[in-house]
Amino acid sequence: MIKLELPVYWSITKKQQTLIGMNWYQRANRFQINEVKKAYHELIRVKLLSNKEKIKGSYQVRYKYFFIKK
């Protein structure tokens, strides 16, 4: 089984973190959105290349969210 742990929160600045979701996507400017897309793409690429297992046939995606409680 290939398991990827990806961040749900993104650090906009050193002091500000935001939840990456549809509400953020609607409000964010295109430069922030592009930066997050590039970083996620690179993060997934590195994690998949470092994994020895190959994806064969059908696969199943499971999500488990961990939210920051303030």
Residue, then its C-alpha position, 0 to 999 in steps of 0.5 A: m500500500i502506498k501511503l502519502e501524508l500531505p499537508v492540509y495547512w499551508s504557511i503563507t508567512k512565518k506567522q500565518q497558516t491557512l487551511i487549503g480548501m475551496n474557501w481559500y481557493q476562492r479568495a486567494n490570488r493567482f500567485q498564491i494558488n500557483e505557488v501551492k500547486k507547484a509545491y504540492h506537485e513537487l511534494i507528491r512527485v518526491k514521495l511517489l519516486s521514493n516509494k518502491e511500490k508501483i501502482k498496478g491496476s485499480y487503486q483506492v484513495r482514502y483521506k484522513y484529515f487532522f485539523i489544528k485546534k486553536 
